[in-house]
């Protein structure tokens, strides 16, 4: 399982490519949060994935509504707190981007 202990928030998760992604991610061990406007369709897919042995939840989210993002992300964090690992390589790249004289140092 390549995505075990990973969490995915998939917008438009119950239709087309979102549905396919949600199924694949759940099959590979991710906890999937299906985000969309239709609770009925989102809950149906979450049940399908859970019945197949995955872990899936529905969160209401209209991606064009800024007011809905915070509650959706908070719902995800409630189940799976954000864990950030230091990205040393990215910091080095950023440092070089800010100050090219650091390249090769």
N, C-alpha and C positions, 0 to 999 in steps of 0.2 A: 504494500500500500504506500504509494509515493506521497500522499498528502495527509498521512496520519498526523494528528496534533496540529493541523493547519485549519484556519477558519476562512471561509469565503463569503463575502456579501455580494450577491449577484443581482444586479438591477435588471428589471424585465425578466426575472428568473423563471417565469412560468410559460414563456412563449418562445418558439423558434430556437435561436442559438442559446438564449438564456436557459431554457429547459434542458437542452443537450449538455450545456456546461454544468448545470446543477446535478444532473444524473451522473456525469463522468466524475465530477469532484467528489460526490458522495460515495461512488463506487471505489474511488481511490483513497477513501478514509477521511476526507475533510468533513468538518462540521459546516453545513451549508445554511446560510440565511438567504432565503428567497425574498427579494424586495420587489414590490409592485403595488399597483392600485387596487387590484381585485383580491379581496380577502378569500373569497370562495375558491378562485383558481390557485392562489398561492398556498392555501391550506391543503387543497387536494394534492398538489405536487409534494408538499412536505410530508403528507401521510404516505404517499406512494414511495418516497425515498426512505422513510422510516420503516415502512413495512418490508422493504427490500434489504433491511439491515443497516441502513445509513442513519445519520443524525442530521435532521433538517428542521428548520423553523421558518415561519413566514413573518416578515415585518412589513408594515404598510409604509410605502414610500412612493411619492410622485417626484421623480428626480428633478423636475423643473421648479418644485416648491422648496425654496430655501428653508422654510419653517419645519419641514418634515425630515430634514437630514439629521439634526441633532437627536430627535427621539429614536430614529432608526439606528444610528450608530451607538447610541446609549444602550439600546436593547441588545445589540451584539456584544458590547463590552460587559453587560450584566452577566452574560453566560461565559464569556471568554475575555478576561481583562487583557488590554493591550500590553504586549511585551516587546520592548525595543532593544535590539542588540546593537552595540556600537559598530559603526560601519567605518572602520579605519581606512580602507581603500577609498571610499567616497570622500572622506574628509581630506585625504591627500589630494584627490582630484580637485576638490573645491578650493583647497589652499593654493594649488598651482593656477587655477582659474583666476583667483583673486590677485595673485602675485606671481607672474611667470618666472621671476628670478628663482623661485623655489624648485623649479623643474630640475630633476636630476640630483637634488640635494640629498 
